Amino acid sequence: MRTRQRNIYQAARLAAGLTQEAAAETLHVGETTLRGYESGRVVPPDETVVLMAEAYRTPWLRLAHGAARDKLGLFPEDTAPLPMEQSALRMHRQLRELEPHVRRYMEIAEDGAVDKSEEVDLQAVQAAVGRFVATCLAVQCIKKDRPDGGTSKRSDSQPGKAKNLDKTIISKIPQNASKIGAGKAVIL
């Protein structure tokens, strides 16, 4: 049985617990206009999406809208909102992976031209930068209204003392991972 997939604007509104009537009033648009956005018949202007993201408290909506409407190819294909922990680990890994690409790009750019032998390397550099950009965009859309008030366990402790940090990291390790393998998987 095929299920109906929700429109990103409708999903954001429902996540906020708003009716179409309340959302339309908050956004200063008509209910018919909002229904058009949520049905996919009308693409909301970027300014309206910014208002939606703020009113619905769904910062990921800006990213989803931008990626879905990108006609210039500015958003890498795998651009998607990520949980804070996943985006932090991914960003750290990608920064380490980016370093040799940056060195190679400097070598390629040194003479101001890209010859045939450098084209494949340049494409690899562009792909690595694209992956990093996608992760950076995901960080821009992290949900800020976390259940614990938006502060981490570390930020409410005394400086230099990370309260419950080990428990947080360990809770993210899969249960079936060996201790040796899991230790290598979590890189801080």
C-alpha positions as CSV (number, residue, x, y, z in Angstrom):
1,M,0.0,0.0,0.0
2,R,1.4,3.4,-1.0
3,T,1.4,6.1,1.7
4,R,1.1,9.8,0.9
5,Q,4.3,11.6,1.6
6,R,3.9,14.9,3.3
7,N,5.0,18.1,1.8
8,I,7.9,19.8,3.6
9,Y,5.9,22.9,4.5
10,Q,3.0,20.8,5.8
11,A,5.4,18.6,7.8
12,A,7.0,21.6,9.4
13,R,3.6,23.1,10.3
14,L,2.4,19.8,11.8
15,A,5.6,19.5,13.8
16,A,4.8,22.9,15.3
17,G,1.3,21.6,16.1
18,L,-0.4,24.4,14.2
19,T,-3.6,24.2,12.2
20,Q,-3.6,25.7,8.7
21,E,-5.8,28.5,10.0
22,A,-3.4,29.4,12.8
23,A,-0.3,29.1,10.6
24,A,-1.9,31.3,7.9
25,E,-2.7,34.0,10.4
26,T,0.8,33.8,11.9
27,L,2.4,34.0,8.4
28,H,0.0,36.8,7.3
29,V,-1.1,34.7,4.2
30,G,-4.5,33.4,3.3
31,E,-5.5,29.8,4.1
32,T,-5.9,29.1,0.4
33,T,-2.3,30.3,-0.2
34,L,-1.0,28.1,2.6
35,R,-3.0,25.1,1.2
36,G,-1.3,25.8,-2.2
37,Y,2.1,25.7,-0.5
38,E,1.3,22.5,1.3
39,S,-0.2,20.8,-1.7
40,G,2.8,21.6,-3.9
41,R,0.8,23.7,-6.4
42,V,2.6,26.9,-5.4
43,V,6.2,27.4,-4.3
44,P,6.4,29.8,-1.4
45,P,8.7,32.7,-1.7
46,D,12.0,32.4,0.2
47,E,10.9,35.2,2.5
48,T,7.8,33.2,3.5
49,V,9.9,30.1,4.1
50,V,12.1,32.1,6.5
51,L,8.9,33.2,8.4
52,M,7.6,29.6,8.4
53,A,10.9,28.3,9.8
54,E,10.8,30.9,12.6
55,A,7.1,30.5,13.3
56,Y,7.2,26.7,13.2
57,R,10.5,26.6,15.1
58,T,11.8,24.3,12.4
59,P,15.2,25.6,11.1
60,W,15.6,22.6,8.9
61,L,12.8,23.9,6.7
62,R,15.1,26.6,5.2
63,L,17.6,23.9,4.2
64,A,14.9,21.5,2.8
65,H,13.3,24.4,0.8
66,G,16.7,25.5,-0.6
67,A,17.8,22.0,-1.6
68,A,14.4,21.2,-3.1
69,R,14.3,24.4,-5.2
70,D,18.0,24.6,-6.2
71,K,18.1,25.1,-9.9
72,L,21.7,26.3,-10.0
73,G,23.3,23.2,-8.4
74,L,24.5,25.1,-5.4
75,F,23.3,22.5,-2.9
76,P,25.2,19.2,-2.9
77,E,23.0,16.2,-3.6
78,D,23.2,14.8,-0.1
79,T,22.3,18.1,1.7
80,A,19.9,17.2,4.5
81,P,19.4,18.3,8.1
82,L,21.4,16.1,10.6
83,P,21.2,15.7,14.3
84,M,23.8,17.8,16.2
85,E,26.0,14.9,17.2
86,Q,26.1,13.4,13.7
87,S,26.8,16.7,12.1
88,A,29.7,17.5,14.5
89,L,31.3,14.1,14.0
90,R,30.8,14.3,10.2
91,M,32.3,17.8,10.1
92,H,35.3,16.7,12.1
93,R,35.9,13.7,9.8
94,Q,35.4,15.8,6.7
95,L,37.8,18.5,7.8
96,R,40.5,15.9,8.2
97,E,39.7,14.4,4.8
98,L,39.7,17.9,3.2
99,E,43.3,18.7,4.1
100,P,45.0,16.7,1.4
101,H,42.5,17.9,-1.2
102,V,43.3,21.5,-0.2
103,R,47.0,20.8,-0.7
104,R,46.3,19.2,-4.1
105,Y,44.1,22.2,-5.1
106,M,47.0,24.6,-4.3
107,E,49.3,22.6,-6.5
108,I,46.7,22.6,-9.3
109,A,46.0,26.3,-8.9
110,E,49.6,27.3,-8.7
111,D,50.1,27.8,-12.5
112,G,46.6,29.3,-12.9
113,A,45.4,26.6,-15.3
114,V,44.0,23.1,-15.1
115,D,45.5,20.7,-17.6
116,K,44.1,17.3,-18.6
117,S,46.2,15.4,-16.0
118,E,44.7,17.6,-13.2
119,E,41.0,17.4,-14.2
120,V,40.3,14.2,-12.2
121,D,42.1,15.6,-9.1
122,L,40.1,18.8,-9.4
123,Q,36.8,16.9,-9.5
124,A,37.9,15.0,-6.4
125,V,38.6,18.4,-4.7
126,Q,35.2,19.8,-5.7
127,A,33.4,16.6,-4.5
128,A,35.2,16.8,-1.1
129,V,34.3,20.5,-0.8
130,G,30.7,19.8,-1.7
131,R,30.4,17.2,1.0
132,F,31.8,19.6,3.5
133,V,29.5,22.4,2.4
134,A,26.5,20.0,2.8
135,T,27.5,19.3,6.3
136,C,28.0,23.0,7.1
137,L,24.5,23.7,5.7
138,A,23.1,21.0,8.0
139,V,24.8,22.6,11.0
140,Q,23.0,25.9,10.1
141,C,19.7,24.1,10.5
142,I,20.2,22.3,13.8
143,K,17.1,22.3,15.9
144,K,17.8,24.8,18.7
145,D,14.9,24.1,21.0
146,R,16.1,20.8,22.5
147,P,14.2,19.3,25.3
148,D,16.9,20.1,27.8
149,G,16.7,23.8,27.0
150,G,19.3,23.9,24.3
151,T,22.3,23.6,26.5
152,S,24.6,20.6,26.6
153,K,25.5,18.9,29.8
154,R,29.0,20.4,29.5
155,S,27.8,24.0,29.2
156,D,26.1,24.1,32.6
157,S,29.1,22.7,34.4
158,Q,32.1,24.5,35.7
159,P,34.7,25.4,33.1
160,G,37.1,22.6,32.4
161,K,34.8,20.0,34.0
162,A,32.8,18.0,31.5
163,K,29.9,16.6,33.4
164,N,28.5,13.2,32.1
165,L,30.5,13.6,28.9
166,D,31.5,9.9,28.8
167,K,27.9,8.7,29.3
168,T,26.8,10.9,26.3
169,I,29.5,9.5,24.0
170,I,29.1,5.9,25.1
171,S,25.3,6.1,24.6
172,K,25.9,6.8,20.9
173,I,28.0,3.6,20.4
174,P,26.0,0.7,18.9
175,Q,25.4,-2.1,21.4
176,N,26.9,-4.7,19.2
177,A,30.2,-2.8,18.7
178,S,33.3,-4.2,20.3
179,K,35.0,-1.9,22.8
180,I,38.1,-1.8,20.6
181,G,36.2,-1.1,17.4
182,A,33.9,1.4,19.1
183,G,36.8,3.4,20.5
184,K,38.2,3.8,17.0
185,A,34.8,4.9,15.6
186,V,34.3,7.8,18.0
187,I,36.8,10.5,17.1
188,L,36.8,13.7,19.0
